[in-house]
Amino acid sequence: MFQAAGHDAIHTLDLQDQNATRDGILNEVSMTEMRVLVTKDTDFYYSHLLNGRPWKLVLVRTGNLGLKATKLMFETHLPAIEAALASCTLVELDQLQVSMIPQL
């Protein structure tokens, strides 16, 4: 979906260890390639707040939302996500809204 919107996006499946890629490697890829990391894993939220890693983060807070509904949610909110990331490094997304988290 991100690629279809013109973004240079990769998935963990594109990496050598695929979905088994360690968090530290994902953070390193994000930092060195200046990539936004999109995840439901709150470990990245705390890493970003404490260490500034990953480079930019979209934390998805939807619980067990199905794939079709998740894709629709991203399609609906993509312009707001893009706008938020232009001025902020941490964004939270749920089914209803996109929230920018100010940096401390």
CORMO-V633090 format. One record per pair of residues at least 24 apart in sequence whose ideal C-beta (glycine too) atoms are under 10 Angstrom apart, sorted by the first residue. I is the first residue (numbers start at 1). J is the second residue. D is the distance in whole Angstrom. If there is no record, write none. Layout:
BEGIN
i=I j=J d=D
i=I j=J d=D
END
This chain:
BEGIN
i=1 j=70 d=9
i=1 j=71 d=6
i=1 j=72 d=10
i=1 j=74 d=6
i=1 j=75 d=7
i=1 j=78 d=8
i=2 j=36 d=9
i=2 j=38 d=8
i=2 j=74 d=8
i=2 j=78 d=8
i=2 j=81 d=10
i=4 j=75 d=9
i=5 j=74 d=9
i=5 j=75 d=9
i=5 j=78 d=6
i=5 j=79 d=9
i=5 j=81 d=10
i=5 j=82 d=8
i=7 j=35 d=10
i=7 j=36 d=8
i=7 j=78 d=9
i=7 j=82 d=9
i=8 j=33 d=9
i=8 j=34 d=10
i=8 j=35 d=8
i=9 j=35 d=8
i=9 j=36 d=9
i=9 j=38 d=9
i=10 j=35 d=7
i=11 j=38 d=10
i=12 j=37 d=10
i=12 j=39 d=10
i=23 j=47 d=7
i=23 j=53 d=9
i=23 j=54 d=9
i=24 j=53 d=9
i=26 j=53 d=9
i=26 j=54 d=7
i=27 j=51 d=8
i=27 j=52 d=10
i=27 j=53 d=4
i=27 j=54 d=5
i=27 j=55 d=8
i=27 j=57 d=10
i=28 j=53 d=8
i=28 j=54 d=9
i=29 j=54 d=8
i=29 j=55 d=9
i=30 j=54 d=3
i=30 j=55 d=5
i=30 j=56 d=7
i=30 j=57 d=8
i=31 j=55 d=5
i=31 j=56 d=10
i=36 j=81 d=9
i=36 j=82 d=10
i=36 j=85 d=6
i=36 j=89 d=9
i=36 j=91 d=9
i=38 j=74 d=9
i=38 j=81 d=9
i=38 j=91 d=9
i=38 j=93 d=8
i=40 j=64 d=10
i=40 j=65 d=9
i=40 j=70 d=10
i=40 j=93 d=10
i=44 j=90 d=10
i=45 j=90 d=8
i=45 j=92 d=8
i=45 j=101 d=9
i=48 j=89 d=7
i=48 j=90 d=6
i=48 j=101 d=9
i=48 j=103 d=10
i=49 j=90 d=8
i=49 j=101 d=8
i=49 j=103 d=9
i=49 j=104 d=8
i=52 j=89 d=8
i=52 j=90 d=10
i=52 j=103 d=9
i=54 j=89 d=9
i=54 j=90 d=10
i=55 j=89 d=7
i=56 j=84 d=10
i=56 j=85 d=6
i=56 j=88 d=8
i=56 j=89 d=5
i=56 j=90 d=7
i=56 j=91 d=8
i=57 j=85 d=9
i=57 j=88 d=10
i=57 j=89 d=7
i=57 j=90 d=5
i=57 j=91 d=7
i=57 j=92 d=9
i=57 j=101 d=9
i=58 j=84 d=9
i=58 j=85 d=7
i=58 j=90 d=8
i=58 j=91 d=5
i=58 j=92 d=8
i=58 j=93 d=6
i=58 j=98 d=9
i=59 j=90 d=7
i=59 j=91 d=7
i=59 j=92 d=5
i=59 j=93 d=7
i=59 j=94 d=10
i=59 j=99 d=9
i=59 j=101 d=8
i=60 j=91 d=10
i=60 j=92 d=8
i=60 j=93 d=5
i=60 j=94 d=8
i=60 j=95 d=10
i=61 j=92 d=6
i=61 j=93 d=7
i=61 j=94 d=5
i=61 j=95 d=9
i=61 j=99 d=9
i=62 j=93 d=8
i=62 j=94 d=6
i=62 j=95 d=6
i=62 j=96 d=10
i=63 j=94 d=9
i=63 j=95 d=9
i=65 j=94 d=9
i=65 j=95 d=7
i=69 j=95 d=8
i=70 j=95 d=9
END
